[in-house]
Amino acid sequence: MEREKLIKTVSAIFRAAGFKTAHIELRESCFDIVAGRLLFLLFVKVVGNIDTVSEEQASDLKRLSKVFGASPLIVGLRTKGGELEEGVVYERFGINALRPETLYQVLLEGELPVIFAERGGFYVRINGELLRALREKHGYSINELAQLLGISRKSLQNYEKGEQAASLDVAIRMEEIFDEAIAEPIDILRARVEANLSSEPETPLEREIFEKLKKLGMGVVKIKRAPFNALSREEEFTILTGIDERKTKSTVKRAEMVAEVGKVIDSESFFVLERARAEVVSEVPLIPKESLNTIRDVDELIGMIEELKKSLKQAVARDLSRR
């Protein structure tokens, strides 16, 4: 119950800030919400305890974000060590994590956080060029300012070079001395991560479909924890790709979720089934494996997807005209 309420709260914050959102009802998914607005796109995992996000989920979240040029984000309330502090950015497997109140401050109040948590306490990153300029403007030598701050000469030099984060206490003393903000804000909306995009298929059917897509000239990125199985990539576009043995209630539910995600990220999608007839579920084409085997290149694949979606719209229009 707590998690569902939290997801609704986070979605509401994004919508209040003008984002389009889609909610994924798949508990083990690497993300629960995708949110997009103009140049911003975020894949968001929402949990009560951020320590419950697994390394596999984090890896998938990074892959998605890398492929789509998005920012990954975890929103939660606590860690095993206690409650998350408001206005502080935490980290889980290299992904920013924060409280919903902090997200609200970023999106609706325009206040980027400057404090991040690491083992040992809270820290900030210093604008080294500004620190050096202020030190020289006020006539302090490195030794003098280091003594005022109660730190070593080496640490101060590292701050000015941007090579070391400062503890929160030291950062506060700096700003008191110069009466100016010198901490670097953490832009969670433009956070970028590196990701390993090479991953292996999990089933013989996936392997077969992946190999076919690669022969069509597409790159394939396996996603384990999502309503789709993979991202099929070509230079100009990425297709959300689902794979299943046959059409089931689960397949339909996944297709519906994929359709909502596609609307937010402006991406095509399709499912390949071992045994099925060609049809469309929530604007997501379901294609039998045999049909995929007849396709010769990426353009034909896109043409098939568009034709199936067009036929659905025509069928809907005919039904409406008969009423």
Beta strands, then each sheet from edge to edge (+ up, - down):
strand 1: 20-23
strand 2: 33-37
strand 3: 40-46
strand 4: 71-75
strand 5: 78-79
strand 6: 82-83
strand 7: 88-92
strand 8: 95-98
strand 9: 115-118
strand 10: 121-124
strand 11: 166-167
strand 12: 219-222
strand 13: 230-234
strand 14: 237-246
strand 15: 269-275
strand 16: 279-281
strand 17: 284-288
sheet 1: 1+ 2- 3+ 4+ 8+ 7- 9- 10+ 11-
sheet 2: 5+ 6-
sheet 3: 12+ 13- 14+ 15+ 17+ 16-
end
